[in-house]
Amino acid sequence: MDYGHSERPAGAPPLPTAIKILIAGGFGAGKTTLVGAVSETKPLRTEEVLTETGIGVDDLSGVEGKATTTVAMDFGRITISPDLVLYLFGTPGQDRFWFVWDELALGAIGAVVLADTRRLADCFPSIDYFEERGTPFVVAVNCFEGARRYRLDEVQAALNLDPGVPVVLCDARQRQSSRDVLITLLEHAMKSREARGHAG
């Protein structure tokens, strides 16, 4: 038997295409919530309780009620169609856990950068990371209760985004809203790939 190849019965439907996507953004922006809301399987989480050790290290302004933090990643899966499955990897939002980003980013076709308008500047490290690597990304403004409402063009300008980067509203708690963000990213990533192909 050839252990390098799996044997599939004759006439079996083809396996779906698997696509890796990163869910990024600042501390407390809703990454774990989005992965949990949209995943069709129980999401893998690596959350730890915030302790006194983080005082002076973790900036809780605007998210004072947050009690846990992702220390490695969140993982979930969603089937978009019979021939397309997305694997979601939520990144840690704090600087001290950024050493895992390069590993998580391997093989990803694109990323969602979740934005919290109470802490909009927290998006910049994620945006810089993906821009430097040429990774297609979209910015999804998570609609937190009590947060100031910005127009999408205001967010685009505040983050100094390329005009071609999509900016959308979302509610990371809602499955359909989160799914719509992922589809927007897929469409953007495909357009970016086609543009690179024509340029080459």
KAFEN-V848436 format. One record per helix or strand of 3 or more residues. SS is the DSSP state (hx for helix, st for strand). FROM is the first residue (numbers start at 1). TO is the last residue. If there is no record, write none. Layout:
BEGIN
SS FROM TO
SS FROM TO
END
This chain:
BEGIN
st 17 25
hx 31 38
st 44 49
hx 52 54
st 68 81
st 84 91
hx 95 105
st 108 115
hx 117 133
st 137 142
hx 152 158
st 167 170
hx 175 199
END
